[in-house]
Structure formats: structure tokens, C-alpha cells
Amino acid sequence: MNQLTSLLSNGDTLDFGATRYYAAILGESPSQGARSPLLWNAAFQREDISAFMHPMDLPPNRLEYVVAALKDDSRFIGGAVTMPYKVEILPFLDKVQPEAKIIGAVNCIYRSQAGLVGTNTDGAGALWSLTEKLKKNGEDLNGKKILLIGTGGAGSAVATYVANEIGAQGTILLSNRNEHSAMILADKLGDVCKSSSIGWPINTSDVANTDIIINCSSIGFENMLRDGGGFISLRPYTSIGSIDKTANVPVNTDEGERAYCRQVRESVKKNLNQAMEILIAADSPMVFDIIYQPEETVLLFLAGLAGCNTLNGREMNLEQAVIAYDMATVAAKLRLSDRDLVRSTMAKV
């Protein structure tokens, strides 16, 4: 256990010996507000299971060693994987479920007789949240035209599930800063719906008659993100407007985001103006941002002003936690499957 503690950036704050079992969320900085520990720990307490989910902050060069340490500890039952390790963790697992292999990313791990198994609940969680929202308006996804931004781990999962629901009469347009990634995904989805890559930034001519815009990128996330030059903030931006190189100005931790925003204000102004043009060109589509921190991103705020129906990532995050908790605790034989009880408990958090 001392070895695991020494590998984590926040290891000295975690008490792995406080419960008989434990779970974890692995990421760059999940201790800075990840919701999964709150949800899992509420369920553990409600079901009187001696277990606790810990946020594990770790730098990229320690991921392999942390996974190895978790494999060696039979008290570890599984958990979640978040940015930026959903793809990087794949070669270190003992088994990856078929759907996660197709998606090419994992956001959930659990212990089984085969060792540590990876799966992906992003798509299922997003689809559940989106379809529940549409049901309230008497709608479904069949035949819809979707614009999805961000084709990384979460985006690939969401696109795969949504494509199956919109079917052969539906259309999915994929936009990603790395266009090659979007092109590969569009080719994979071509067998189930009409799909194409439209590049990034998005042109207004590409989005006419779009029914739903889905943001699966990290643009708009409230926590700072790390790049080659240090920490940057993408919170002031939307994913449907351009972001020029001034956005890569590192956040000075002594001055904070206020000083940062002064430096990038011209970039932000351009981004917001383009975003409004796209929302208008798409004729007030529904806008789903899978980010839940903050609950209202700049994209959702602008979409609301433009008269769009909006949805954030909070319900998606809840459903993901329900599915992942169910997998981990049932595999560990700690409980019988009762998702309704788990969901109602987590929904109160």
C-alpha cells in the first residue's frame, strides 16, 4: 500500500486501510471535483458495504505502475477512469470488453477472475440521458441529424451509441481538432448511419437543419487542463467556435484565471461570435454538453440565449456511475444487482 501511495500525486491524503475494500477513479486530477466518489460512497453507505472510492491523481509516467499495484491488491474492486487516461490505460489491463475495444477507450474497470477488466459506460450513460430528455418532448433519436464535437474516448463512445439509435435514415457529423481521428470514426459508423467528418472549426454551411449538437470535447470544462507549457483553461470557450494560439497561454497560478482571460480576450470574443452564428445557422438545435463541471458551460449558456433546448452531463454522469458501480460490486460478490436502489441513492447526492 505504501508503494501505491508513493505513486499518486495526492497519495498522502488517502487512507486505503479505513475500509475492507476500496474503489478508485484514476485521472490527472479527479480530487479537484470528480463526482464519482460522492456517488459511489453514498451507495456503499446505503448498502452497508465496507468500501470507499478514492480519487487518485497521477502523472502519465506512473499510470502503468498504479494499475499494476491495483492488480496486486485483492481489496481493490474497480472504479472509473477519467481524462486523460481512457485510451492510455488499455494495454495495462488484463481484459477489455468487446464494446470498449470497438470504441477504443475505457472509462470503467472492475476485478473479475480474468483480472482487471476494462469497459466503457460513456455511450450508455449519454444515450440514456439524451433519450430521457427527448421522451419528455415526445421525441426519439431515429432519423435525427447530429453534430458531435470531440472524437476522443468519450466522443467515440457517445457517437457509437447515438449512431445506432439514429439508424440508416439518420446523419452524424463529426468534428475534432485532430481531423484524422474524426475521419476514422466516421468510416466506422458508415455501416449504421450516414456519417462524415466536417473538420474543425465548424463552418455554418455544414450545420443547416441540425437537430442536436453534442459536445464531447473538454472545451468548456471548469478545471484547468495540462498541456506542454503548463496548465491552460478552456472554460471561457465553446467547442463550436475557433480557438487560436493565444488560448495556449499558460495560466499563471499566482494571478489565476482573471489575468488569463485578459490575455486571451480577443480569442474568446471571436469564439463566442462564431458560436452564436453556428447556433443560428443550425436553427436552434437541442444542445447536449456532456460536461457537468460547470453545470452550465459557456456553450449551454449561449444555447439558452439562442432559444435552444439544453442538457448538461449531470444525468449522464449519474447513469455511468450506476452502471459502473453495479459491475464492480456484483463482480466482487458484494451485493445483488438492484440498479433502481443504487440510482435512487445516487440521485440524492
N, C-alpha and C positions, 0 to 999 in steps of 0.2 A: 504494500500500500504506500509506503514511503516513496517507492520508485514512481508510482503514478502521480503522487502529489508533486514530486520534483519536476515532472514533465509539463505541468499545467501553469499557465501564467497566474492563475488565481488559486493554485493548489493549497496555499496556506490558509485559505478561508473555508475550506470544505472539510467536513467531518464524515468520512466514509464508514466509520465504525459505530455511528449512532443508531443504525438500524440493521436488521438481519440481511436485508437485500438492498440494492440500490440500482437506480437508473441514471441516465445522463443525457444531456443534449450537448453535442460536440459542435464547436464553431470557433470563429475567431474571437468573438466577444459576447456569447449568449448571456453572460452575467449582467450585461448592460440593459436588460429589459425583456429577454425572451419570455414568452407567456407559457410555454410548455411546462416548466417546473410548477407553476401555480396550478395548472390544470391537473397534472398527474398527481401532485401531492394532495390535492383536495380529494381525489378518487381513492388514493391509498388510505387516507384518514377515514373516509366514509366507509370503506370496506374492511377497516381494521387490519390492514396489511402492514407488517413491519418493513417498510421500504420508503425510499426518498429519492426524488430526482434532483440531481445536481447539475448546475450549469458548468461546463468545462471549457475554459478559454485556452486555446492552444495555438502556437505559431505553426506555419506549414511544415517546417522541418521536423516536427515531433508527432505528426499525425500517425505515422506507421507504428511508432513506439507506444503511443497511447492505446491504439487498437490492440496491439499485442498484449499489453498489460491487462486490458479489459477481458480479453480471451482467457487469460490465465486465472482470472478471479471468478469463481463459480457463483459468487454473490451478485455479480452484475447480470441483470436480466435483459437489458436492452435500453432503447431510448430513441432519440431523434438526432438528425444530422442537419445542420444549417450552413449558411454561407460561411466560407467559400469551399466547403469540402464535400458537396454532394456527389461530385464526379471523382475527385481525388481519392476518396475512401474505397472505391470499388476494388482495386487489386489487393487490398489488405483484408477483405472479408473471406470467410470460408465458402459462402454460397450467396448467390444473388438470384432473387426470384425472377421468373421469365419476363414479367411486365417491366420490372426495373431494368433488365438487360436491354429491352427494346427502347425504353426511354433514355437509357444511358446515364442514369443518375439514381442515387439512393437518398432518401430523407428519413428512413426509419430502419433501425436494426433491432434484432432480438436474438436471444440464445435458444438454440434447439439442439437436438442430438447431432446435427451436422455442424455445429459450431455457431459462430456469429453469422446470421443471415441478414442480408440487406433487401429492402423492398422500397416501394415508393407510394406514398399516400397523397402527394400533391394533387395529382389528377383527380382522384376520387373525391378529395375534400373540396376542390374547386368546383367540380361538376355538381356535387350535392348542393353547395351554397348557391350556385348560379341557377340551377333548376328550381330550387325552392323560391327564389326571388321571382322568377318568371311565372311560376304557378299562381302567385298572388295576383298577377295581371291576366290570368287565363292563357298564358303562352307556353311554348316549349321551344327547344332549340332546332327542331327539324327544319332544314332548308334555310337557316339563317346565314347571313354574311357576317363573318367575324374578322376583325383586325386584331392580331395578337402581337404584342411587342415584348421582345426578350425571349430568346430560344435557348437559354441555359438549362440547368437541371429542372427547375420548376416550370419554366416555359414549355419545355419539351413534353413534360408530363401533362400539363394542362391542355396543350394543343392536341395531344394524342387522344385524350378522353373526349374533348369537345368535338373533334373531327368525327369520331364515331357517332356522336349524337346528332350532328347536323346532317350527316348522311350524304348520299350521292348528289342530292339537289342543293346542298349547302356549299358555301365557299369560305375558305380560311386564307387570309393574307398574313404572311409572317414578316416581321420587321425586326432586325437585330443589328447592333453596331458592327458585329462580325458577320457580314452578309453570307459568307460561306456556310456558316452554321445554319442559317435560316434556309438556305437552298437545299442542304442535305435533308433537313426535316420536312420541307415541302415535298421533296421527292418521295419520302417515306409515306406521307399522308395521302399521296395522289391516288392510292387504291381505294380509299374510303370516301373521299370528297374532292371537290375542286380546290386545289391548293397552289399557292405560288409565293415566292419571295419578292417583296417590293422595295427592299433596301431600307436604309435609314440615313438621314432623317426622312420623314414621310412627306410625300407630295400630296397636296389637296386633291389632285386629279385621281389619285389612287383610292380614295375613301368614299366616293359617292355611293349613297344608298347603303352604307354600312349599318348593320343592326346593332352590333355590340363591339365595343373596344375593350380589350383585356390587357392590362399592364402586368407583365410577369418579370419585368426588369427590376433592378434595385434603385432606379431613379425615382426620387421622392422619399426614400427611406430616411427616418429621422436620425438614426445613428450615423456617425462618421464612418467612412469606408477607407481601407488602406490601399494605396497604390505605390508605385515605385518611389515616389517622392515623399511619402508620409501619408497622413490622413487628409482626406478630402470630404466635402459634404455635397451630396446631390439632393438634399432636402428642398432647396428653393426651386427645383426644376420639375418639368413634366417630361414624360417619356415620349411624347408626340411632337415635341419641338426639338430643334437642334441644340447641341451643347458644344461650344467651340473650346479651343485650348485653354482659354482663361479659367475654365472650370477646374482645371487640374492644379490650380494654386493650392498648395498645402494649407490646411487650417493651422494657424498659429495657436497653440494651446494656451498661451498667455493672453491672447486677445479674444479668442473664441470666434463664434460664427458671425457676430455682428461685423467685425472687421473683415472677415472673409467675404461676406455679402457685399460690402462696399467695393471690394476689389473686383468682384465678378458681376456687378450690377448690370452692365451692358449686355453680358451674355444672358443673364436672367430675363431682362426685358425682351430680348429677341426670342428667347424660348417661349415665353408666355404669349407673345403676339402670334407666333406660329401655331401654338396650341389652340388658341381661340379660332384661328382660321380653319384649322382641321376639324374642330368640333362643329363649326357652322357648315363646312363643306360636307360633312358626313350626315347633316340634317338631324342633329340632336340624338345621337345613338345612346343606348344604355352604356354606361362606363363602369367596368369592374376592375378595381385595382386590388391585387392580391396582397398588397402591403397592409399591415394592420397597425404599424407604428410609424407615423401617427395615424389615428383612425380616419382623419380626413387629410389626405395628401393634397398638394397643390393641384394635381390633376383632378381630383374629385371636387375640390372647391370650384375650379373653373368650370367643370362639367355641370355642377349645380347651377352656377350663374347662367350657363347656356341653356338651361331647361332640361338637362338630361336626367334620366333616372340613374342613380348611382348605387354602388355596392362596394364595401371595403372587404379586407381579408379576414375580418374577425371570425365570421361563421365558418369560413374555410379552415382557419386555424383550429377552431373547436372540433370540427369533424375529423381533421387529421389526427388530433390528439386522441380522440375516441378510438379510432381505428388502430393507431399505434399502441396505445395502452392495452387494448384488447389482445392484440397479437402477442405482446411481451408477457402479459400476466397469464394468459392461457397456456402459452408455450412453457412457462415456468411452473405451471400447475399451482398457481397461487389463488385462482378463482375460477368460477364457472362463467361462461360468457353471458353478460347481461348488458348490452350496449345502451339500452334505454336508461338504466340506472346510472351508468357511467356518464352518459350525455347530460342527464338532468343535474347531476352533481357538478360537472364541469361548467355547465351553463350558468351556474350561480356565482362563479368566480368573477 
